[in-house]
Amino acid sequence: MSSEKSPLFSVQTMPRKEPARGYSKWLLALGAAGVVGALALLAFVRKPADPATSGIFCDSTFQESGYIALPHKVDDNYFYWFFESRSDPATDPLVLWLTGGPGGSSMVALLTENGPCTIGDNLSTVRNPYSWTNNASVIWLDQPTGVGFSYSKSPKDDDHNEVDVGRNIYAFLQGFLAKHPKFAKNPFFITGESYAGHYVPAAAHYIVGQANATSGVAINLQGIAIGNGMTDTITQIPYSAHIARDNGYVDLVPAAEWAPLKAEAVACGKLVERCQTNTSACAEAMQFWGERVLSPMLSYSNKTGNQYDIREDCSRGCVDHASRITAFLNNPNVQAKLGVADVHWEEVSMRVYADFADDFMKNYVSFVRDILAHDVRVLVYAGDADLMCNWIGNEAWTKALEWPGKVAFNAAAERPLLVNGTAGSVRATDKLSFVRVFEAGHMVPMDQPLVAVTLMNRFFHNAPLDQ
């Protein structure tokens, strides 16, 4: 079980500007939370002498880290850390990972979830046997502008919505593939979790829109995968309270309060609908969701309180994993090894969260419809102990999605996900798949690493997901 705690409850950074409208301090923490989700390693850190020079640095495969400048921006530099596949880089898929937030650094996922290493004692790197690089070459990207090690010295480069995100990621990929042309023809996938339920479809939508471009590198996009994402807010928000009881883990509200709470979630959904055409309603929807839907579920039981994993007892506080990662990535020797600019790394940028405040409740399901129309495969998976982006809402939007394959998808039999026994359930057609992962919270690769890497390997190589 992971120890998941909103990093914004412990990280304090000053935004460049305040959100366009008033959000409670509690809700700022909650919203950005979708976020990086849980971190946590140790409560204290022993500083090593040279963590970047003692032994293998993260992994023995080819790796590269640095910056790609975005040519359409004033001074925008996107940081990435790339590892070639441990298996066959020449033919294995090329994968892009995006952490959510908005404002979460993908370096967190690399070092705690699905990357080739984790951080061990004395800030040494420890090989991760469940890395997604076992059978794929993977790029972990810090974005939007101002997240992690990515930076710009010009406020004109600040991003505010998914149009910005899609354009920027496309520009980054053009730069990366121009630098590494040998990967241009490899099958390419975009993956991410949480608020990346916005980012991933936005990037893919922009890429398929450039299919007939007369210049630049053609991107061989084959699929996208979203873990515990927030994508179709209109469908998902009304299902927020469905997980409060009969979830197999813990009752989050008394039986008598369940129906009224579900009614509150439906009412919040009406505000989300208004938000799509009236931005002033977005702040109201966010406030309503946090204070009248999520908060009651977090405060009822003294055996929970973790919106990322309802199995975890946070009545005496959750363990904070962030300190070790922060110390590692801000170590001068590590930064020299990574080739980063003079940037203090933080797991979440509150400035970026503020810039995207009005984007949180926007709906991006139309992007998924467009992606499917371009024959790009879509996988949506969700750990079933997550409260923030729960599996019920994620399943609901995949079933409600209007596309030519809707009838076939809804008629598809639910089959067991088999990974050393039954690890979840699968509903799939040749283009769209939904997977519920048992005994996992918001961050499936952290809670169920073997299940996650097995599932992704099947998806990347277009094998049956249930096996």
C-alpha positions, 0 to 999 in steps of 0.5 A: 500500500502506498503512503499517499499525501497531497504534496501541497499540504507540505510544499509552500511556494508563492504563485506568480499570480493569484488564481483568477477567482477565490479558492479556499486554501484547503481547496488549492491544496486539494485541487493541485493534488490530483496531482502528484498524489502521494509521495513519501519516503523518509521523514529525515534525510542523511546527506551523502557525499556524492550521490551522483558519482557513487556507482551507477546513476539510476540505471546502466542503460543509455540515459540522457537529461537536459533541455529542449527549447520551445521555438514558438515561446520567448525563453521556454526550456523543457526539462526531460530525463530519458532512458532507453529500453532495457530490452530492444531500444531499436524496436521497442516503443517510445513512451512519454510520461506526464505527471498531473497536478497541474504543476506536478513534476514527472521526476516524482513518478520516475523516482517513486513509481515507474522509472528505472530507479528509486532513491535509497539510503544516503540518496543512492539510486536503487534499480527498480525491477518494475520499471516501464523501461523494461520493454520501452524507451521512456521520456519523463517530462517536466511541463507545463512551463515552470514545473520541476526543472523546466523554466522560462525567464519570461512571464509571457511563456506562462501556460493556462490551458490545454491548447498551450499544453498540446502545442508545447508538447508537440514542439518538445517532441519535434525537438527531441525526435530531431535530436534522436531521429532513430526513434521517429518510426518507433511506436509512440505512446503518451501516458500519465495520471491524475490531472494528466487526464487533461494533458494526455488527450490534449497532447494526442489531439494536437499531434493527430491534428498535425498529421498532414503537416508539411514540415517537421517530424511525423510522430508515430502515435499509436496509443495513450494511457491515462491512470486515475485521470480526470478527463470527462469532468461532466461525467466523473464529478457526479460519480464522486460519492459513489465510492463512499460505501460498498467499496470493499475497503471502508465506509466513508459516510454513514448509510443515511448520508450516502444518498444525500451526498450523491445528490450533492455530487450530482448538483456539483455536476451541474456547476461543471456543465456551466463551467464549460461555457461560463468560466466564472462557474469553474471556481464555484464548481471546484469549491463545491466539489471540495467542501460539500462532496470530498470533505465529508468523505474524508472527515467521517472515518478516523481510519482514513483521511487520504483522498488518494488511498482510502485504505490508508489510516491517516488519522495520525498523519500520513508519512511524507515521501517527498523529503528524500526526492527533494534532497536528491534532486537539489543536490549539486552533484545530482544537478550537475549530472542531470545538466539542469539550470540554476533552478530549485526543484519542487515537486509541485509548482503552486504558480502553475496550479494558479495559472491552470485554476480555471482549467481544472473542471473543463471537459476534454472528452471530445479530444478522446473521441477525436483521438479514437477517430484517428485510430489511436488506441486508448487505455484508461486504468484506475486503482479502485481505492482512489477517492479523487479520481475514482474508478467508478467515474472513470469507468462511467465516462468510458461507457458514456463516450459517444464514438462509433465503437460505443455499443461494442465497448458497452457490450464487451464482457468484463474479464479478469485482469490476470497478473499472478492471479486476479489483479483487476478487471478489463473491459476492452475492444480493439481501440478502447479499454478500461481496467480496474486495478484492485488494491491500488490507490491514485498511483497504480505503479507505486501500489501495484508495480508488477501489475502496472508494468505488465498491463502497460507492456501488454498495451504497448505491444497490442496484446490482450490486456487480460491474458 
